[in-house]
Amino acid sequence: MNFIVLKDIFKSYGDTSVLRGLNLEIQKNDFTAIVGKSGAGKSTLMNILGLVEYFDAGHYYFGETEILSGRDYSHLRSNQIGFVFQNYNLISSLTCKEYILLPTLYSKCPPCDVYNLAQMLDIEHLLSMPVGVLSGGEKQRIALARALVLKPKVIIADEPTGNLDKDNKNIVIRLLTHANEDGCAVVLITHDYYIASNADKIFELRDGILHEKYL
């Protein structure tokens, strides 16, 4: 059963057409990678998937909810979607534990046990430390913990390994794979075909539509 369905999605900025009848189906247990060159529209697609940005035309179904462009779906975004970004978006003055728990301030959903989650990510020793002193790999694992703390239905990861060395890239991909095996759909947006090859399904965003790739 498909959990996310995008059908004939169009999006333009002024006279520039970015998405041109895009289609995508994601099941609850899918690990999907979306690749494409800079400027192909990956960020626009990510924002539409993440209920951050409106689309101009088409149909979007998130679970049993039809997403109508122009309406506020912050309750779905807060409770069912976890975001991981390339640049971490951390608040350096917070401790790691405080940062991981930030999503709970805007949600009525109970969080998972933070210490157990931190153990799974091998960051339990960092919980009392300010996030500003962490290494790049540690920051990305803290960001991933924040994305997972409310047990979301889907994780959208935008270039999550872009600033990391090879070892930390492999750690992040392994953790995303583990989250997927634990029942969370993962959408990985990247320009790196090597990283994308870890996904079950790979699509290239080109000319405003998705083309399935077989690597």
N, C-alpha and C positions, 0 to 999 in steps of 0.2 A: 504494500500500500504506500502511495506517495505521500510524503509529509509536506513537501514544498513543491508547488507547481507554478511556473511562470509560463504564460502562454501569450505569444504575439505581443511582447513588451516593446513599446517605443519610448524613446527619451531623446529630447533635443534641448540644446541651449541656444536660444536665438535661431539663427539659420543653420547651425551645426547639428546634424543628426548623429547621435552617438550609438543608440541601440535601435535596431531596425527590424522589429518583428522577432525578437529573441525568445527562444523556448528552452526551458530547463525543468527537469523533474528530479527530485531528490527524495529518496526513501529514508526512513528513520535510521537505518544502519549503514548508510552510505558514507564513504570517504571520497569526496569529490574535489578535484583540483581544477582550477580555471587559470589558464596561462594566456599570455598575450603581450604584445609589445607595449612600451610606454605610449600612452595616448589612445590605446585601443578601447578604453571604456571600462577597465576592470574596477576602478574605484567607484564609478557610477553604478555598476552592477552590484558591487558590494553594499553600497548605501541603500539601494532599493531592496536587496535581499534582507538587510538589517533593519528595515522599516525606519530608516533615517531620512530618505529622500523619496519624493513622489515620482511616479512614472506618468507619462502623458496619455498612453493608451495601452490596452491589453488587459489581461486578467492575472491576478496573483492570489494563490490559495496557500495559506499557512495553516497546516492542520485542517480543521473544519471551518476556519474563518476565511471568508473572501475579503481580501485587502482592497479597500476602495481608495483610490488616490485622492489625497487631500484631507483625509481623516487622521486623527491622532491614535496611534497604536502603541503608545509608550508603555502600556501595561504588558503587552506581549514582548516588546523589546527588552524590558527590564527583567521579566520573569523567565523567559524561554530562550533568549539569545545571549550567548557569551561572545565577546569580541576580544581578539588578540591582534595587536598592531606591531608594525616593524619598529616604531620608535618608543614602544613601551607605554607612553603617556602616564608615567608615574608622578606622584606628588612627593617630592623628595623629603618633605618635613614629616611625613607619616612613618610610623613603623611598618614593617612588612605585614604584620597581622592586621593593623588598622586599614592598610590599603586593600588587602584581600577582602576584608569585610565591608568595604564601601558599598557594593551593590545591595547589601541588606538594608541600607538606609532608605531605599526607594522601593522596597518590595515587601510584601506580606508572606512570601514563601520562606519556609525555614531553611537556613543554610545547612550544608553538610558540616561535619566536624572539621574545624580548621586544622587541628593538629594532625588528624589522620590524613587529610588532604595534603598537608605540607610534607608528611612522611612519604607519601606516594611520589611526590615531586622532588624528594631529597632536599627540602629547604626548611625542615623543622628547626634547625639551628639558627635560622635567620629571622625568625618571627619577631623578636624583640628589637631588631636592628633597624635604623632608618634606611629607607630604600635608596636614599641618595648615595650611600657608600658602597653599593653592590656593584659587582662586575656585570658586563652585558648579558652573559648567560644566566646569571642569577636573577637579573631584572626580568628577563623574559619568562623565567619559571614563576616568578611572583605574579606577573601579568596573566599567565596561564591559570594560576590558582584563583585569581580574581574572576576570570571568565568561568571557572568551574564551580565556584562556591555555592551558587544557587541551583546546581544540577540542571543546567539548561538542556533544552531539546536539541539545540544546534549550536556549534561554535563556528564563527566566521573569523578566519585567521588571515589577515592581510600582510603578506610578506613577513611572516613571523620570524624568519631566519635570515633576513636580509643583512642585518648588522652583526651576525655571529660567525665565529670560526667554525671549521668543519665539525669538531667534536661537539660543540654546543648546538649546531644545526641538527646533528643526529639525535641529541637528547630531546630537543623540542619535537622533532618528528616522531620519536618513539612515544613521547607523552601524548601527543595528539592521537596517535594510533591506539594507545591504551584507552583514551577517553572514548574513541569510536567503538572499540571492542566492548566498552562498558555501557553502550547503548546510546551514545550521543552522535548525531550526524555532524560531520565535519566538512566545511567548505574552505579549502585552502586556495588563496589567491596569490599567485606568484609569477615571476618571469623566468624562474629557474626550473628547467625541465628535469634536472636531476632530483630536485626536491619533489616536484610534481609526480615523479614516477612511483612514489610511495603510496599514492592514492589508488583506489579501486577503479575510479572513472576519471578521465582527463578530457577536458574540453579546451579548445583554443578559441578565444574571442577575437574574431576577425571580421571586419566589414559590418560590425554591429550585430552579428549573430554568432552562436556557438557552434563549433565544429568538433565532433567527438574525435579524439586522437587514440591511436592504438600504438603503444610503445613496446 
